[in-house]
Amino acid sequence: MHDDVQHGSWLAHGGGQAADEAGVVPSIPMSTTWRRDRGYALVDPDQTYLRDHSPLVRRVEDVVARLEGAAATRLFGSGMAAIAAVVRSVPSGGTVLLQQGTYWGTTAFVRRHCAHAGVTLVEVDTTDAALAAAAVDAHTPDLVWVEVPSNPMLGITDVTALAQVVHAHGGVLAVDATAATPLGLRPLGLGADLSVHSATKELNGHSDVLAGVVSAATVDTASWGHVLAERVGAGAVIGQLEAWLLLRGLRTLHLRHARSVATAAQLAAWLYAHPEVDRVLHPSLPDHPGHDVHVRQADDAGALLSLCVRGGREAALRAVGRLQLVQRATSLGGTESLVEHRATLEEGIPEDLLRLSVGIEAPEDLVADLAQALGG
Ligand SMILES: *Cc1c(COP(=O)(O)O)cnc(C)c1O
């Protein structure tokens, strides 16, 4: 396949045609080990043991690397396994600077790990560029971790500005861009060192696979060496069936993404004008605090939004209970729209906030469902 075709064209072919396979769809290598011949040479020089190398996993990694503009990408068994591999690269005595209000699982893991491993942890609102720069100057962190956009408050951190100050002190900047996908935001092109995704979400897109991915701007760094060692040495690998399902999901990423992003912007504007809605958090809205930075660094505003229902906790729970098409469940990035009252599960989230992951349904049906749920 020519290199100059658009993303969607090679995604539709699962990343291109494998030279060593006649099948249009790759087969699933289930053997965990590979034979040696009588002279004790490997029958296939690339294949020893499945934890070290799988041709199918490499193929999926190459697809994500191309989307990210990355020098290399590695798949993990979940988003959290990918995140843990990066965070564990900081040695004891080092410092991690974590954005306030990241995905709750990330915050919980980083806090517990740093306390356990003797790593200093600084938590800062990185959506305030001056505050973030001052914190990096003061603490010279080994690793800075941000989420763009953040989940569920849709905070926007200026990746380019932060990368400059982090690099001035010799640190590593990692960006979790799960809610954006590489079609919406490519942190490596903005100066980040590592880009991380829960591939469980929109990359797979069908709410049926747990997977994570880490991509690097360059491979000859200590941090990337640690990520590779963590994956193979600590065994944080993805299963073959999951890798295969992820590749299948990626075949339609561009279509799913375009549809859900367009619908999300439409819903954000509609909710913004709704009398029963106090506030809408989505970077597409001109009065979103991160709108200008978002427009500069991202290609689209993504399919995740939050709304604050007038009347507080009771009104929010009443509205969420009335939804018929949108399902009440955690997670995001699937073909089906999902809604969550995050304050039920997580401290520090406004009680009136509902997080909406917008799927690929007919936009009119989503508007109708939200309209009957919100009343008026
Ligand atoms: C879901 C999620 C994760 C965790 O990924 P898993 O695949 O569930 O382990 C990390 N970061 C963000 C932003 C997420 O939405």
The ligand as a Gaussian input file, in Angstrom:
#p B3LYP/6-31G(d) Opt

LIG

0 1
 C      -10.090000       4.218000      31.244000
 C       -8.947000       5.146000      31.380000
 C       -7.713000       4.695000      31.874000
 C       -7.503000       3.283000      32.373000
 O       -7.512000       2.344000      31.325000
 P       -7.939000       0.804000      31.501000
 O       -7.852000       0.299000      30.116000
 O       -9.312000       0.782000      32.098000
 O       -6.941000       0.173000      32.415000
 C       -6.677000       5.610000      31.928000
 N       -6.827000       6.883000      31.548000
 C       -8.000000       7.355000      31.069000
 C       -8.110000       8.777000      30.645000
 C       -9.100000       6.500000      30.972000
 O      -10.266000       6.973000      30.503000

